[in-house]
Amino acid sequence: MKTAANTEKPYQFTRIERVLDYIHTHLDQPLSVVDLAEQSCWSRWQLQRVFNHETGLTLAVYVRELKLSHAAERLLSSNDRVLDIALACGFNSEISFIRAFRQMFGCSPGAYKKRGLLTGLRTPFQPTRPVSMAPELPHRLLQIRIERRPAFEITGMTGMIQGLFAEQPDYGQSVPALWQQFAQSCPDTGSINRIGITDTRHHQRGGLPYWAGVCTPDLPATAPSNPELRRLAIPEQLYAVIHYSGPIHQLDTVLHWFIAAWLPESSYRGVDGFELEIYPPQFDPDNPAHQMTYWLPIETC
């Protein structure tokens, strides 16, 4: 039985949350480490050390990425001048803003606006909390990225699975089986990013279509011809992207929080479409140090 003592968040964690809340409500102002240290009751050195340990980012990088993400959204949603956006986001000059923007997004604010696509946005870190679907979810800080991915095509194996919200989920067995079939059919793809796709557009009694494969242009020329390999075209889509590190069998608890807690409180809503799982080369599902990303189709509310 759980007790109040072992369900409370560590004191260190609550201090970090207080700092995050202050950052999120003062993004229109210059935010120095000195100011943030005063909010945390740590010294500057202690705060930076703890913040980096809990989030994997430095304070300066985190604040800058949030400011620039807000600026990118404003670029696409308004006709405000770059200078006005820079000042509203707490930058001292248009030159420093443009330099920081280019470092994060790889292009100037003008080019980003002309392209007209929300890409590379960072959302505020959110503390996870247990939800009814994942009561054992540990307290941790997670950050969601917003990306618009262009249309692409994969080649792979496909089959039906009972997914995360099915009455009798079987994805723990059916998904690895599909990946094993794909690996046997295309043994030369071990050095290529692999993409798993769940098609949620049409819920069927037999489950949901799942694809295990790679981007078609990445398929080696030496890949053998296999009649079971099929192609699937994925349209351009806006995604909320979550980075996951840990054994893959524990991913479902994070996805429950992602869908049941983060999404309803965000400015986005989920849509039926293609959910993506992107795995790096040589991914080991049992290795807690290995990482992957999960891409959830969304649209703005």
Buried (B, 14 or more C-beta within 10 A) or exposed (E): EEEEEEEEEEEEBEBBBBBBEBBEEBBEEEBEBEEBBBBBEBEBEEBBEBBBEBBEBEBEBBBBBBBBBBBBBBBEEEEEEBBEBBBBBBBEEBEEBBEBBBEBBEBBBEEBBEEEBBBBBBBBBBBBEBBEBBEEBEBBBBBBBBBBBEEBEBBBBBBBBBBBEEEEBBBEEBBBBBBEBBBEBBEEBEEBBBBBBBBBEEEEEEBBBBBBBBBBEBBEEEBEEBEEBEEBEBEEBBBBBBBBEBBBEBBBBBBBBBBEBBBEEBEBEBEEBBBBBBBEEEBEBEEEEBEBBBBBBBEEE
